């Protein structure tokens, strides 16, 4: 999920109301900026793709991809 602008508050409020048991995890990821979840998931996908000989691009770090694209001339 990419939570930007007003959507972040609305989505986190929805999660708090419907899935209160998950709000601490979402706050850790989206409010505190803890990258552990994304790093772990990225590594899991990478391993799966390597085992199954699948080419892939990691888009979890969109801001890094955008920055890299700006630097390519």
mmCIF file of the N, C-alpha and C atoms, coordinates in Angstrom:
data_MODEL
# 
_entry.id   MODEL 
# 
loop_
_atom_site.group_PDB 
_atom_site.id 
_atom_site.type_symbol 
_atom_site.label_atom_id 
_atom_site.label_alt_id 
_atom_site.label_comp_id 
_atom_site.label_asym_id 
_atom_site.label_entity_id 
_atom_site.label_seq_id 
_atom_site.pdbx_PDB_ins_code 
_atom_site.Cartn_x 
_atom_site.Cartn_y 
_atom_site.Cartn_z 
_atom_site.occupancy 
_atom_site.B_iso_or_equiv 
_atom_site.pdbx_formal_charge 
_atom_site.auth_seq_id 
_atom_site.auth_comp_id 
_atom_site.auth_asym_id 
_atom_site.auth_atom_id 
_atom_site.pdbx_PDB_model_num 
ATOM 1   N N  . UNK A 1 1  ? 0.843   -1.171  0.000   1.00 0.00 ? 1  UNK A N  1 
ATOM 2   C CA . UNK A 1 1  ? 0.000   0.000   0.000   1.00 0.00 ? 1  UNK A CA 1 
ATOM 3   C C  . UNK A 1 1  ? 0.889   1.235   0.000   1.00 0.00 ? 1  UNK A C  1 
ATOM 4   N N  . UNK A 1 2  ? 0.547   2.188   -0.815  1.00 0.00 ? 2  UNK A N  1 
ATOM 5   C CA . UNK A 1 2  ? 1.267   3.447   -0.864  1.00 0.00 ? 2  UNK A CA 1 
ATOM 6   C C  . UNK A 1 2  ? 0.368   4.515   -0.252  1.00 0.00 ? 2  UNK A C  1 
ATOM 7   N N  . UNK A 1 3  ? 0.680   4.907   0.962   1.00 0.00 ? 3  UNK A N  1 
ATOM 8   C CA . UNK A 1 3  ? -0.162  5.874   1.656   1.00 0.00 ? 3  UNK A CA 1 
ATOM 9   C C  . UNK A 1 3  ? 0.479   7.254   1.607   1.00 0.00 ? 3  UNK A C  1 
ATOM 10  N N  . UNK A 1 4  ? -0.114  8.129   0.844   1.00 0.00 ? 4  UNK A N  1 
ATOM 11  C CA . UNK A 1 4  ? 0.382   9.495   0.711   1.00 0.00 ? 4  UNK A CA 1 
ATOM 12  C C  . UNK A 1 4  ? -0.759  10.479  0.999   1.00 0.00 ? 4  UNK A C  1 
ATOM 13  N N  . UNK A 1 5  ? -0.403  11.647  1.464   1.00 0.00 ? 5  UNK A N  1 
ATOM 14  C CA . UNK A 1 5  ? -1.378  12.711  1.676   1.00 0.00 ? 5  UNK A CA 1 
ATOM 15  C C  . UNK A 1 5  ? -2.500  12.324  2.621   1.00 0.00 ? 5  UNK A C  1 
ATOM 16  N N  . UNK A 1 6  ? -3.718  12.776  2.292   1.00 0.00 ? 6  UNK A N  1 
ATOM 17  C CA . UNK A 1 6  ? -4.902  12.524  3.118   1.00 0.00 ? 6  UNK A CA 1 
ATOM 18  C C  . UNK A 1 6  ? -5.236  11.044  3.248   1.00 0.00 ? 6  UNK A C  1 
ATOM 19  N N  . UNK A 1 7  ? -4.830  10.257  2.261   1.00 0.00 ? 7  UNK A N  1 
ATOM 20  C CA . UNK A 1 7  ? -5.179  8.841   2.278   1.00 0.00 ? 7  UNK A CA 1 
ATOM 21  C C  . UNK A 1 7  ? -4.606  8.123   3.500   1.00 0.00 ? 7  UNK A C  1 
ATOM 22  N N  . UNK A 1 8  ? -3.417  8.510   3.917   1.00 0.00 ? 8  UNK A N  1 
ATOM 23  C CA . UNK A 1 8  ? -2.779  7.844   5.051   1.00 0.00 ? 8  UNK A CA 1 
ATOM 24  C C  . UNK A 1 8  ? -3.673  7.927   6.290   1.00 0.00 ? 8  UNK A C  1 
ATOM 25  N N  . UNK A 1 9  ? -4.139  9.131   6.620   1.00 0.00 ? 9  UNK A N  1 
ATOM 26  C CA . UNK A 1 9  ? -4.996  9.317   7.793   1.00 0.00 ? 9  UNK A CA 1 
ATOM 27  C C  . UNK A 1 9  ? -6.292  8.527   7.657   1.00 0.00 ? 9  UNK A C  1 
ATOM 28  N N  . UNK A 1 10 ? -6.891  8.579   6.481   1.00 0.00 ? 10 UNK A N  1 
ATOM 29  C CA . UNK A 1 10 ? -8.168  7.877   6.260   1.00 0.00 ? 10 UNK A CA 1 
ATOM 30  C C  . UNK A 1 10 ? -8.003  6.365   6.357   1.00 0.00 ? 10 UNK A C  1 
ATOM 31  N N  . UNK A 1 11 ? -6.982  5.833   5.730   1.00 0.00 ? 11 UNK A N  1 
ATOM 32  C CA . UNK A 1 11 ? -6.767  4.387   5.733   1.00 0.00 ? 11 UNK A CA 1 
ATOM 33  C C  . UNK A 1 11 ? -6.412  3.902   7.130   1.00 0.00 ? 11 UNK A C  1 
ATOM 34  N N  . UNK A 1 12 ? -5.530  4.620   7.822   1.00 0.00 ? 12 UNK A N  1 
ATOM 35  C CA . UNK A 1 12 ? -5.159  4.197   9.175   1.00 0.00 ? 12 UNK A CA 1 
ATOM 36  C C  . UNK A 1 12 ? -6.340  4.302   10.135  1.00 0.00 ? 12 UNK A C  1 
ATOM 37  N N  . UNK A 1 13 ? -7.193  5.272   9.933   1.00 0.00 ? 13 UNK A N  1 
ATOM 38  C CA . UNK A 1 13 ? -8.410  5.389   10.739  1.00 0.00 ? 13 UNK A CA 1 
ATOM 39  C C  . UNK A 1 13 ? -9.343  4.207   10.475  1.00 0.00 ? 13 UNK A C  1 
ATOM 40  N N  . UNK A 1 14 ? -9.469  3.834   9.221   1.00 0.00 ? 14 UNK A N  1 
ATOM 41  C CA . UNK A 1 14 ? -10.287 2.677   8.847   1.00 0.00 ? 14 UNK A CA 1 
ATOM 42  C C  . UNK A 1 14 ? -9.737  1.404   9.498   1.00 0.00 ? 14 UNK A C  1 
ATOM 43  N N  . UNK A 1 15 ? -8.428  1.219   9.411   1.00 0.00 ? 15 UNK A N  1 
ATOM 44  C CA . UNK A 1 15 ? -7.809  0.029   10.010  1.00 0.00 ? 15 UNK A CA 1 
ATOM 45  C C  . UNK A 1 15 ? -8.034  0.023   11.516  1.00 0.00 ? 15 UNK A C  1 
ATOM 46  N N  . UNK A 1 16 ? -7.878  1.181   12.149  1.00 0.00 ? 16 UNK A N  1 
ATOM 47  C CA . UNK A 1 16 ? -8.114  1.276   13.596  1.00 0.00 ? 16 UNK A CA 1 
ATOM 48  C C  . UNK A 1 16 ? -9.531  0.837   13.946  1.00 0.00 ? 16 UNK A C  1 
ATOM 49  N N  . UNK A 1 17 ? -10.505 1.228   13.125  1.00 0.00 ? 17 UNK A N  1 
ATOM 50  C CA . UNK A 1 17 ? -11.905 0.890   13.394  1.00 0.00 ? 17 UNK A CA 1 
ATOM 51  C C  . UNK A 1 17 ? -12.261 -0.559  13.095  1.00 0.00 ? 17 UNK A C  1 
ATOM 52  N N  . UNK A 1 18 ? -11.719 -1.115  12.034  1.00 0.00 ? 18 UNK A N  1 
ATOM 53  C CA . UNK A 1 18 ? -12.099 -2.457  11.585  1.00 0.00 ? 18 UNK A CA 1 
ATOM 54  C C  . UNK A 1 18 ? -11.128 -3.537  12.081  1.00 0.00 ? 18 UNK A C  1 
ATOM 55  N N  . UNK A 1 19 ? -9.847  -3.214  12.114  1.00 0.00 ? 19 UNK A N  1 
ATOM 56  C CA . UNK A 1 19 ? -8.814  -4.176  12.518  1.00 0.00 ? 19 UNK A CA 1 
ATOM 57  C C  . UNK A 1 19 ? -7.919  -3.576  13.603  1.00 0.00 ? 19 UNK A C  1 
ATOM 58  N N  . UNK A 1 20 ? -8.470  -3.266  14.758  1.00 0.00 ? 20 UNK A N  1 
ATOM 59  C CA . UNK A 1 20 ? -7.683  -2.598  15.797  1.00 0.00 ? 20 UNK A CA 1 
ATOM 60  C C  . UNK A 1 20 ? -6.457  -3.399  16.248  1.00 0.00 ? 20 UNK A C  1 
ATOM 61  N N  . UNK A 1 21 ? -6.515  -4.701  16.081  1.00 0.00 ? 21 UNK A N  1 
ATOM 62  C CA . UNK A 1 21 ? -5.377  -5.543  16.463  1.00 0.00 ? 21 UNK A CA 1 
ATOM 63  C C  . UNK A 1 21 ? -4.167  -5.346  15.544  1.00 0.00 ? 21 UNK A C  1 
ATOM 64  N N  . UNK A 1 22 ? -4.355  -4.732  14.380  1.00 0.00 ? 22 UNK A N  1 
ATOM 65  C CA . UNK A 1 22 ? -3.261  -4.520  13.428  1.00 0.00 ? 22 UNK A CA 1 
ATOM 66  C C  . UNK A 1 22 ? -2.704  -3.096  13.423  1.00 0.00 ? 22 UNK A C  1 
ATOM 67  N N  . UNK A 1 23 ? -3.359  -2.174  14.130  1.00 0.00 ? 23 UNK A N  1 
ATOM 68  C CA . UNK A 1 23 ? -2.988  -0.763  14.008  1.00 0.00 ? 23 UNK A CA 1 
ATOM 69  C C  . UNK A 1 23 ? -1.560  -0.486  14.463  1.00 0.00 ? 23 UNK A C  1 
ATOM 70  N N  . UNK A 1 24 ? -1.076  -1.193  15.470  1.00 0.00 ? 24 UNK A N  1 
ATOM 71  C CA . UNK A 1 24 ? 0.303   -0.958  15.916  1.00 0.00 ? 24 UNK A CA 1 
ATOM 72  C C  . UNK A 1 24 ? 1.312   -1.304  14.824  1.00 0.00 ? 24 UNK A C  1 
ATOM 73  N N  . UNK A 1 25 ? 1.051   -2.386  14.102  1.00 0.00 ? 25 UNK A N  1 
ATOM 74  C CA . UNK A 1 25 ? 1.943   -2.768  13.007  1.00 0.00 ? 25 UNK A CA 1 
ATOM 75  C C  . UNK A 1 25 ? 1.915   -1.729  11.887  1.00 0.00 ? 25 UNK A C  1 
ATOM 76  N N  . UNK A 1 26 ? 0.722   -1.270  11.525  1.00 0.00 ? 26 UNK A N  1 
ATOM 77  C CA . UNK A 1 26 ? 0.603   -0.258  10.476  1.00 0.00 ? 26 UNK A CA 1 
ATOM 78  C C  . UNK A 1 26 ? 1.247   1.057   10.894  1.00 0.00 ? 26 UNK A C  1 
ATOM 79  N N  . UNK A 1 27 ? 1.062   1.444   12.143  1.00 0.00 ? 27 UNK A N  1 
ATOM 80  C CA . UNK A 1 27 ? 1.702   2.670   12.634  1.00 0.00 ? 27 UNK A CA 1 
ATOM 81  C C  . UNK A 1 27 ? 3.224   2.543   12.598  1.00 0.00 ? 27 UNK A C  1 
ATOM 82  N N  . UNK A 1 28 ? 3.708   1.377   12.947  1.00 0.00 ? 28 UNK A N  1 
ATOM 83  C CA . UNK A 1 28 ? 5.152   1.147   12.925  1.00 0.00 ? 28 UNK A CA 1 
ATOM 84  C C  . UNK A 1 28 ? 5.701   1.310   11.502  1.00 0.00 ? 28 UNK A C  1 
ATOM 85  N N  . UNK A 1 29 ? 4.975   0.796   10.535  1.00 0.00 ? 29 UNK A N  1 
ATOM 86  C CA . UNK A 1 29 ? 5.408   0.866   9.135   1.00 0.00 ? 29 UNK A CA 1 
ATOM 87  C C  . UNK A 1 29 ? 5.187   2.260   8.546   1.00 0.00 ? 29 UNK A C  1 
ATOM 88  N N  . UNK A 1 30 ? 3.980   2.799   8.690   1.00 0.00 ? 30 UNK A N  1 
ATOM 89  C CA . UNK A 1 30 ? 3.604   4.011   7.963   1.00 0.00 ? 30 UNK A CA 1 
ATOM 90  C C  . UNK A 1 30 ? 3.798   5.317   8.732   1.00 0.00 ? 30 UNK A C  1 
ATOM 91  N N  . UNK A 1 31 ? 3.826   5.269   10.047  1.00 0.00 ? 31 UNK A N  1 
ATOM 92  C CA . UNK A 1 31 ? 4.028   6.491   10.824  1.00 0.00 ? 31 UNK A CA 1 
ATOM 93  C C  . UNK A 1 31 ? 5.486   6.591   11.280  1.00 0.00 ? 31 UNK A C  1 
ATOM 94  N N  . UNK A 1 32 ? 5.993   5.516   11.848  1.00 0.00 ? 32 UNK A N  1 
ATOM 95  C CA . UNK A 1 32 ? 7.364   5.521   12.360  1.00 0.00 ? 32 UNK A CA 1 
ATOM 96  C C  . UNK A 1 32 ? 8.407   5.257   11.273  1.00 0.00 ? 32 UNK A C  1 
ATOM 97  N N  . UNK A 1 33 ? 7.963   4.729   10.127  1.00 0.00 ? 33 UNK A N  1 
ATOM 98  C CA . UNK A 1 33 ? 8.875   4.509   9.005   1.00 0.00 ? 33 UNK A CA 1 
ATOM 99  C C  . UNK A 1 33 ? 9.795   3.308   9.161   1.00 0.00 ? 33 UNK A C  1 
ATOM 100 N N  . UNK A 1 34 ? 9.399   2.342   9.976   1.00 0.00 ? 34 UNK A N  1 
ATOM 101 C CA . UNK A 1 34 ? 10.209  1.137   10.165  1.00 0.00 ? 34 UNK A CA 1 
ATOM 102 C C  . UNK A 1 34 ? 10.223  0.344   8.859   1.00 0.00 ? 34 UNK A C  1 
ATOM 103 N N  . UNK A 1 35 ? 11.396  0.122   8.305   1.00 0.00 ? 35 UNK A N  1 
ATOM 104 C CA . UNK A 1 35 ? 11.541  -0.548  7.004   1.00 0.00 ? 35 UNK A CA 1 
ATOM 105 C C  . UNK A 1 35 ? 11.694  -2.068  7.122   1.00 0.00 ? 35 UNK A C  1 
ATOM 106 N N  . UNK A 1 36 ? 11.690  -2.615  8.339   1.00 0.00 ? 36 UNK A N  1 
ATOM 107 C CA . UNK A 1 36 ? 11.908  -4.054  8.520   1.00 0.00 ? 36 UNK A CA 1 
ATOM 108 C C  . UNK A 1 36 ? 10.892  -4.891  7.734   1.00 0.00 ? 36 UNK A C  1 
ATOM 109 N N  . UNK A 1 37 ? 9.622   -4.511  7.783   1.00 0.00 ? 37 UNK A N  1 
ATOM 110 C CA . UNK A 1 37 ? 8.589   -5.259  7.065   1.00 0.00 ? 37 UNK A CA 1 
ATOM 111 C C  . UNK A 1 37 ? 8.925   -5.321  5.570   1.00 0.00 ? 37 UNK A C  1 
ATOM 112 N N  . UNK A 1 38 ? 9.259   -4.151  4.984   1.00 0.00 ? 38 UNK A N  1 
ATOM 113 C CA . UNK A 1 38 ? 9.555   -4.086  3.550   1.00 0.00 ? 38 UNK A CA 1 
ATOM 114 C C  . UNK A 1 38 ? 10.832  -4.841  3.218   1.00 0.00 ? 38 UNK A C  1 
ATOM 115 N N  . UNK A 1 39 ? 11.845  -4.734  4.068   1.00 0.00 ? 39 UNK A N  1 
ATOM 116 C CA . UNK A 1 39 ? 13.096  -5.458  3.841   1.00 0.00 ? 39 UNK A CA 1 
ATOM 117 C C  . UNK A 1 39 ? 12.872  -6.964  3.868   1.00 0.00 ? 39 UNK A C  1 
ATOM 118 N N  . UNK A 1 40 ? 12.115  -7.431  4.865   1.00 0.00 ? 40 UNK A N  1 
ATOM 119 C CA . UNK A 1 40 ? 11.829  -8.870  4.976   1.00 0.00 ? 40 UNK A CA 1 
ATOM 120 C C  . UNK A 1 40 ? 11.022  -9.366  3.780   1.00 0.00 ? 40 UNK A C  1 
ATOM 121 N N  . UNK A 1 41 ? 9.994   -8.614  3.399   1.00 0.00 ? 41 UNK A N  1 
ATOM 122 C CA . UNK A 1 41 ? 9.156   -9.011  2.269   1.00 0.00 ? 41 UNK A CA 1 
ATOM 123 C C  . UNK A 1 41 ? 9.956   -8.988  0.967   1.00 0.00 ? 41 UNK A C  1 
ATOM 124 N N  . UNK A 1 42 ? 10.786  -7.992  0.798   1.00 0.00 ? 42 UNK A N  1 
ATOM 125 C CA . UNK A 1 42 ? 11.626  -7.891  -0.387  1.00 0.00 ? 42 UNK A CA 1 
ATOM 126 C C  . UNK A 1 42 ? 12.567  -9.092  -0.493  1.00 0.00 ? 42 UNK A C  1 
ATOM 127 N N  . UNK A 1 43 ? 13.159  -9.462  0.619   1.00 0.00 ? 43 UNK A N  1 
ATOM 128 C CA . UNK A 1 43 ? 14.069  -10.609 0.632   1.00 0.00 ? 43 UNK A CA 1 
ATOM 129 C C  . UNK A 1 43 ? 13.320  -11.911 0.324   1.00 0.00 ? 43 UNK A C  1 
ATOM 130 N N  . UNK A 1 44 ? 12.128  -12.058 0.856   1.00 0.00 ? 44 UNK A N  1 
ATOM 131 C CA . UNK A 1 44 ? 11.314  -13.254 0.596   1.00 0.00 ? 44 UNK A CA 1 
ATOM 132 C C  . UNK A 1 44 ? 10.977  -13.362 -0.901  1.00 0.00 ? 44 UNK A C  1 
ATOM 133 N N  . UNK A 1 45 ? 10.596  -12.257 -1.503  1.00 0.00 ? 45 UNK A N  1 
ATOM 134 C CA . UNK A 1 45 ? 10.273  -12.246 -2.932  1.00 0.00 ? 45 UNK A CA 1 
ATOM 135 C C  . UNK A 1 45 ? 11.516  -12.544 -3.763  1.00 0.00 ? 45 UNK A C  1 
ATOM 136 N N  . UNK A 1 46 ? 12.630  -11.934 -3.403  1.00 0.00 ? 46 UNK A N  1 
ATOM 137 C CA . UNK A 1 46 ? 13.888  -12.161 -4.116  1.00 0.00 ? 46 UNK A CA 1 
ATOM 138 C C  . UNK A 1 46 ? 14.261  -13.638 -4.095  1.00 0.00 ? 46 UNK A C  1 
ATOM 139 N N  . UNK A 1 47 ? 14.196  -14.260 -2.932  1.00 0.00 ? 47 UNK A N  1 
ATOM 140 C CA . UNK A 1 47 ? 14.541  -15.679 -2.811  1.00 0.00 ? 47 UNK A CA 1 
ATOM 141 C C  . UNK A 1 47 ? 13.604  -16.546 -3.644  1.00 0.00 ? 47 UNK A C  1 
ATOM 142 N N  . UNK A 1 48 ? 12.305  -16.248 -3.590  1.00 0.00 ? 48 UNK A N  1 
ATOM 143 C CA . UNK A 1 48 ? 11.325  -17.011 -4.369  1.00 0.00 ? 48 UNK A CA 1 
ATOM 144 C C  . UNK A 1 48 ? 11.644  -16.906 -5.863  1.00 0.00 ? 48 UNK A C  1 
ATOM 145 N N  . UNK A 1 49 ? 11.906  -15.690 -6.315  1.00 0.00 ? 49 UNK A N  1 
ATOM 146 C CA . UNK A 1 49 ? 12.188  -15.481 -7.739  1.00 0.00 ? 49 UNK A CA 1 
ATOM 147 C C  . UNK A 1 49 ? 13.480  -16.167 -8.169  1.00 0.00 ? 49 UNK A C  1 
ATOM 148 N N  . UNK A 1 50 ? 14.490  -16.123 -7.331  1.00 0.00 ? 50 UNK A N  1 
ATOM 149 C CA . UNK A 1 50 ? 15.749  -16.795 -7.661  1.00 0.00 ? 50 UNK A CA 1 
ATOM 150 C C  . UNK A 1 50 ? 15.564  -18.304 -7.750  1.00 0.00 ? 50 UNK A C  1 
ATOM 151 N N  . UNK A 1 51 ? 14.840  -18.876 -6.804  1.00 0.00 ? 51 UNK A N  1 
ATOM 152 C CA . UNK A 1 51 ? 14.587  -20.324 -6.801  1.00 0.00 ? 51 UNK A CA 1 
ATOM 153 C C  . UNK A 1 51 ? 13.810  -20.739 -8.039  1.00 0.00 ? 51 UNK A C  1 
ATOM 154 N N  . UNK A 1 52 ? 12.869  -19.907 -8.464  1.00 0.00 ? 52 UNK A N  1 
ATOM 155 C CA . UNK A 1 52 ? 11.986  -20.241 -9.583  1.00 0.00 ? 52 UNK A CA 1 
ATOM 156 C C  . UNK A 1 52 ? 12.412  -19.597 -10.904 1.00 0.00 ? 52 UNK A C  1 
ATOM 157 N N  . UNK A 1 53 ? 13.626  -19.036 -10.925 1.00 0.00 ? 53 UNK A N  1 
ATOM 158 C CA . UNK A 1 53 ? 14.185  -18.436 -12.129 1.00 0.00 ? 53 UNK A CA 1 
ATOM 159 C C  . UNK A 1 53 ? 13.232  -17.409 -12.754 1.00 0.00 ? 53 UNK A C  1 
ATOM 160 N N  . UNK A 1 54 ? 12.763  -16.501 -11.914 1.00 0.00 ? 54 UNK A N  1 
ATOM 161 C CA . UNK A 1 54 ? 11.835  -15.453 -12.343 1.00 0.00 ? 54 UNK A CA 1 
ATOM 162 C C  . UNK A 1 54 ? 12.561  -14.113 -12.281 1.00 0.00 ? 54 UNK A C  1 
ATOM 163 N N  . UNK A 1 55 ? 12.498  -13.362 -13.366 1.00 0.00 ? 55 UNK A N  1 
ATOM 164 C CA . UNK A 1 55 ? 13.058  -12.014 -13.360 1.00 0.00 ? 55 UNK A CA 1 
ATOM 165 C C  . UNK A 1 55 ? 12.068  -11.093 -12.664 1.00 0.00 ? 55 UNK A C  1 
ATOM 166 N N  . UNK A 1 56 ? 12.587  -10.162 -11.888 1.00 0.00 ? 56 UNK A N  1 
ATOM 167 C CA . UNK A 1 56 ? 11.705  -9.252  -11.169 1.00 0.00 ? 56 UNK A CA 1 
ATOM 168 C C  . UNK A 1 56 ? 12.405  -7.922  -10.927 1.00 0.00 ? 56 UNK A C  1 
ATOM 169 N N  . UNK A 1 57 ? 11.609  -6.919  -10.608 1.00 0.00 ? 57 UNK A N  1 
ATOM 170 C CA . UNK A 1 57 ? 12.107  -5.611  -10.198 1.00 0.00 ? 57 UNK A CA 1 
ATOM 171 C C  . UNK A 1 57 ? 11.451  -5.287  -8.864  1.00 0.00 ? 57 UNK A C  1 
ATOM 172 N N  . UNK A 1 58 ? 12.247  -4.869  -7.911  1.00 0.00 ? 58 UNK A N  1 
ATOM 173 C CA . UNK A 1 58 ? 11.755  -4.538  -6.573  1.00 0.00 ? 58 UNK A CA 1 
ATOM 174 C C  . UNK A 1 58 ? 11.246  -3.096  -6.570  1.00 0.00 ? 58 UNK A C  1 
ATOM 175 N N  . UNK A 1 59 ? 9.935   -2.920  -6.468  1.00 0.00 ? 59 UNK A N  1 
ATOM 176 C CA . UNK A 1 59 ? 9.335   -1.591  -6.442  1.00 0.00 ? 59 UNK A CA 1 
ATOM 177 C C  . UNK A 1 59 ? 8.974   -1.128  -5.035  1.00 0.00 ? 59 UNK A C  1 
ATOM 178 N N  . UNK A 1 60 ? 9.404   -1.857  -4.013  1.00 0.00 ? 60 UNK A N  1 
ATOM 179 C CA . UNK A 1 60 ? 9.098   -1.446  -2.644  1.00 0.00 ? 60 UNK A CA 1 
ATOM 180 C C  . UNK A 1 60 ? 9.769   -0.134  -2.280  1.00 0.00 ? 60 UNK A C  1 
ATOM 181 N N  . UNK A 1 61 ? 10.849  0.165   -2.951  1.00 0.00 ? 61 UNK A N  1 
ATOM 182 C CA . UNK A 1 61 ? 11.593  1.384   -2.645  1.00 0.00 ? 61 UNK A CA 1 
ATOM 183 C C  . UNK A 1 61 ? 11.439  2.369   -3.790  1.00 0.00 ? 61 UNK A C  1 
ATOM 184 N N  . UNK A 1 62 ? 10.203  2.719   -4.062  1.00 0.00 ? 62 UNK A N  1 
ATOM 185 C CA . UNK A 1 62 ? 9.845   3.584   -5.177  1.00 0.00 ? 62 UNK A CA 1 
ATOM 186 C C  . UNK A 1 62 ? 10.664  4.871   -5.175  1.00 0.00 ? 62 UNK A C  1 
ATOM 187 N N  . UNK A 1 63 ? 10.842  5.478   -3.999  1.00 0.00 ? 63 UNK A N  1 
ATOM 188 C CA . UNK A 1 63 ? 11.577  6.742   -3.944  1.00 0.00 ? 63 UNK A CA 1 
ATOM 189 C C  . UNK A 1 63 ? 13.023  6.571   -4.413  1.00 0.00 ? 63 UNK A C  1 
ATOM 190 N N  . UNK A 1 64 ? 13.625  5.406   -4.157  1.00 0.00 ? 64 UNK A N  1 
ATOM 191 C CA . UNK A 1 64 ? 14.976  5.139   -4.637  1.00 0.00 ? 64 UNK A CA 1 
ATOM 192 C C  . UNK A 1 64 ? 14.990  4.967   -6.155  1.00 0.00 ? 64 UNK A C  1 
ATOM 193 N N  . UNK A 1 65 ? 13.981  4.309   -6.695  1.00 0.00 ? 65 UNK A N  1 
ATOM 194 C CA . UNK A 1 65 ? 13.896  4.128   -8.138  1.00 0.00 ? 65 UNK A CA 1 
ATOM 195 C C  . UNK A 1 65 ? 13.748  5.476   -8.846  1.00 0.00 ? 65 UNK A C  1 
ATOM 196 N N  . UNK A 1 66 ? 12.924  6.346   -8.283  1.00 0.00 ? 66 UNK A N  1 
ATOM 197 C CA . UNK A 1 66 ? 12.724  7.671   -8.875  1.00 0.00 ? 66 UNK A CA 1 
ATOM 198 C C  . UNK A 1 66 ? 14.030  8.449   -8.830  1.00 0.00 ? 66 UNK A C  1 
ATOM 199 N N  . UNK A 1 67 ? 14.728  8.420   -7.713  1.00 0.00 ? 67 UNK A N  1 
ATOM 200 C CA . UNK A 1 67 ? 16.002  9.133   -7.587  1.00 0.00 ? 67 UNK A CA 1 
ATOM 201 C C  . UNK A 1 67 ? 17.033  8.595   -8.563  1.00 0.00 ? 67 UNK A C  1 
ATOM 202 N N  . UNK A 1 68 ? 17.108  7.266   -8.682  1.00 0.00 ? 68 UNK A N  1 
ATOM 203 C CA . UNK A 1 68 ? 18.058  6.653   -9.626  1.00 0.00 ? 68 UNK A CA 1 
ATOM 204 C C  . UNK A 1 68 ? 17.747  7.071   -11.057 1.00 0.00 ? 68 UNK A C  1 
ATOM 205 N N  . UNK A 1 69 ? 16.459  7.140   -11.399 1.00 0.00 ? 69 UNK A N  1 
ATOM 206 C CA . UNK A 1 69 ? 16.061  7.518   -12.761 1.00 0.00 ? 69 UNK A CA 1 
ATOM 207 C C  . UNK A 1 69 ? 16.469  8.966   -13.042 1.00 0.00 ? 69 UNK A C  1 
ATOM 208 N N  . UNK A 1 70 ? 16.381  9.836   -12.040 1.00 0.00 ? 70 UNK A N  1 
ATOM 209 C CA . UNK A 1 70 ? 16.787  11.233  -12.220 1.00 0.00 ? 70 UNK A CA 1 
ATOM 210 C C  . UNK A 1 70 ? 18.282  11.341  -12.503 1.00 0.00 ? 70 UNK A C  1 
ATOM 211 N N  . UNK A 1 71 ? 19.055  10.428  -11.919 1.00 0.00 ? 71 UNK A N  1 
ATOM 212 C CA . UNK A 1 71 ? 20.511  10.493  -12.046 1.00 0.00 ? 71 UNK A CA 1 
ATOM 213 C C  . UNK A 1 71 ? 21.028  9.861   -13.333 1.00 0.00 ? 71 UNK A C  1 
ATOM 214 N N  . UNK A 1 72 ? 20.185  9.122   -14.059 1.00 0.00 ? 72 UNK A N  1 
ATOM 215 C CA . UNK A 1 72 ? 20.584  8.495   -15.317 1.00 0.00 ? 72 UNK A CA 1 
ATOM 216 C C  . UNK A 1 72 ? 20.483  9.537   -16.418 1.00 0.00 ? 72 UNK A C  1 
ATOM 217 N N  . UNK A 1 73 ? 21.567  9.665   -17.168 1.00 0.00 ? 73 UNK A N  1 
ATOM 218 C CA . UNK A 1 73 ? 21.561  10.679  -18.247 1.00 0.00 ? 73 UNK A CA 1 
ATOM 219 C C  . UNK A 1 73 ? 21.791  10.054  -19.586 1.00 0.00 ? 73 UNK A C  1 
# 
